[in-house]
Amino acid sequence: MTRFLLVCLGGAIGTGARFLVSGWALALLGADFPYGTLAVNAIGSLLLGTIMHIGLTTDLLSPTLRLTLATGVMGGFTTYSTFNYETLRYLEEGAWMRAALNVVATLVLCLAAGLAGVALARRVAGG
C-alpha cells in the first residue's frame, strides 16, 4: 500500500510539473506550435532515461524510489517518456524491427484512437 501511495504522490508532483513547464513554454515561445507538449516530452524522456539507468545499474536509488520517480513522477509528467524508454531498450538490444513496430503501432493506433474519440464525441454530443 505504501508503494501505491508513493506512486500516487509522485503522479501528483509530475502532473503539477507538467502544468508549470507547459505554461512556461507557452509564455516563452507562443501558441503557434505545441511547444509545451514538446518540452514536456523531451524533458520527461531525458529524466526517465536518467532515472532508469541509475536505478538499474547502481545502488543510488532504491527500487521504491525508482518506482516513485519513474512510474509516479514521470508517469504524471508524461507517458511519452515511457514509450521513448521502451523503444530505446529495443534499440539497445538490437531489436530494430520491434522498435520500429512500437513506433509505427503507437503512432497509427493513437492517431486512429484519437480520431475515433472525436467521432464518438461528435456523435454523442454533436458538433
Backbone torsions as a table, in degrees:
resi	resn	phi	psi	omega
1	MET	NA	-36.3	-179.5
2	THR	-62.3	-44.2	179.9
3	ARG	-62.9	-39.5	177.5
4	PHE	-59.1	-47.5	-179.4
5	LEU	-65.5	-36.6	176.8
6	LEU	-65.2	-40.3	176.5
7	VAL	-63.8	-41.7	178.0
8	CYS	-62.3	-44.7	177.7
9	LEU	-62.2	-45.0	177.3
10	GLY	-59.7	-40.3	178.1
11	GLY	-61.1	-40.2	177.6
12	ALA	-64.2	-41.1	178.5
13	ILE	-64.5	-44.2	179.5
14	GLY	-63.4	-40.5	178.8
15	THR	-64.3	-43.3	176.6
16	GLY	-62.6	-41.2	178.6
17	ALA	-64.4	-39.8	177.3
18	ARG	-60.5	-43.7	178.3
19	PHE	-59.2	-46.2	-178.2
20	LEU	-67.3	-45.7	-179.0
21	VAL	-65.7	-43.1	178.7
22	SER	-61.7	-43.2	178.2
23	GLY	-64.5	-40.0	177.5
24	TRP	-61.8	-46.1	-179.8
25	ALA	-64.0	-40.7	178.3
26	LEU	-61.5	-45.8	-179.7
27	ALA	-66.4	-37.6	-176.2
28	LEU	-79.7	-41.3	-169.8
29	LEU	-111.0	-12.3	179.1
30	GLY	94.6	177.6	-173.1
31	ALA	-108.5	12.1	-177.0
32	ASP	-81.2	-3.9	178.0
33	PHE	-152.2	149.6	-178.9
34	PRO	-75.5	63.3	-178.3
35	TYR	-62.3	-35.1	-179.9
36	GLY	-62.4	-46.1	178.1
37	THR	-64.0	-43.8	178.9
38	LEU	-61.2	-44.5	179.4
39	ALA	-63.2	-46.0	-179.8
40	VAL	-61.7	-44.9	-178.7
41	ASN	-66.3	-40.9	179.3
42	ALA	-68.2	-46.3	179.4
43	ILE	-64.0	-44.0	178.9
44	GLY	-61.8	-40.2	178.0
45	SER	-64.5	-42.3	176.8
46	LEU	-60.8	-49.0	-177.0
47	LEU	-67.0	-42.0	-179.6
48	LEU	-66.2	-40.7	176.3
49	GLY	-59.5	-42.0	178.8
50	THR	-64.9	-49.0	-178.9
51	ILE	-59.9	-48.1	-176.3
52	MET	-67.5	-41.6	-179.8
53	HIS	-63.7	-48.7	179.0
54	ILE	-63.3	-43.1	-177.7
55	GLY	-67.1	-30.9	-177.5
56	LEU	-95.9	-15.9	-175.6
57	THR	-116.4	-5.7	179.4
58	THR	-135.3	178.0	175.1
59	ASP	-103.3	16.6	-176.6
60	LEU	-72.4	-26.5	178.7
61	LEU	-121.8	129.2	174.6
62	SER	-70.1	159.5	176.2
63	PRO	-56.8	-36.0	179.6
64	THR	-69.1	-41.8	178.4
65	LEU	-66.9	-40.6	177.6
66	ARG	-60.5	-44.0	178.1
67	LEU	-61.6	-44.3	-179.7
68	THR	-62.1	-45.5	-178.5
69	LEU	-72.5	-47.6	-174.4
70	ALA	-73.6	-51.8	-176.9
71	THR	-81.6	-41.9	-177.7
72	GLY	-77.1	-72.6	-174.3
73	VAL	-62.5	-53.0	-177.7
74	MET	-69.7	-32.4	175.9
75	GLY	-65.1	-36.6	175.9
76	GLY	-75.2	-31.1	-178.1
77	PHE	-74.7	-48.5	179.8
78	THR	-166.5	137.6	172.1
79	THR	-90.1	-12.4	175.7
80	TYR	-59.7	-34.2	-179.2
81	SER	-60.9	-35.5	177.6
82	THR	-67.9	-45.6	176.0
83	PHE	-56.6	-45.5	-179.9
84	ASN	-61.5	-47.9	-178.4
85	TYR	-62.5	-44.6	-179.9
86	GLU	-62.8	-40.0	178.0
87	THR	-66.6	-41.4	177.2
88	LEU	-61.3	-38.3	178.1
89	ARG	-61.3	-43.3	176.7
90	TYR	-59.7	-43.9	180.0
91	LEU	-63.5	-41.8	178.1
92	GLU	-62.6	-32.0	179.5
93	GLU	-83.0	-3.1	-178.0
94	GLY	79.0	12.7	-179.7
95	ALA	-89.5	67.6	-174.9
96	TRP	-61.8	-41.1	-179.4
97	MET	-65.9	-40.5	179.1
98	ARG	-66.2	-38.8	177.3
99	ALA	-63.1	-46.8	179.5
100	ALA	-62.9	-41.5	177.9
101	LEU	-61.6	-41.7	179.1
102	ASN	-62.0	-43.3	-179.9
103	VAL	-64.7	-51.5	-176.8
104	VAL	-65.8	-46.0	-178.6
105	ALA	-62.8	-41.9	179.5
106	THR	-64.0	-47.3	-179.2
107	LEU	-61.8	-51.8	-176.4
108	VAL	-66.4	-47.5	-177.6
109	LEU	-64.4	-42.4	-178.6
110	CYS	-69.4	-39.0	175.4
111	LEU	-64.2	-43.1	178.4
112	ALA	-63.9	-42.1	178.7
113	ALA	-64.4	-40.4	177.5
114	GLY	-63.1	-42.9	177.4
115	LEU	-62.4	-43.1	177.6
116	ALA	-63.8	-38.5	178.1
117	GLY	-63.5	-42.8	177.6
118	VAL	-64.4	-43.8	179.0
119	ALA	-62.0	-43.0	178.1
120	LEU	-62.8	-44.3	179.5
121	ALA	-62.9	-39.9	178.1
122	ARG	-64.8	-38.8	180.0
123	ARG	-67.5	-40.7	-177.0
124	VAL	-78.7	-46.1	-171.7
125	ALA	-107.2	-6.4	-179.2
126	GLY	83.7	177.8	177.1
127	GLY	102.0	NA	NA
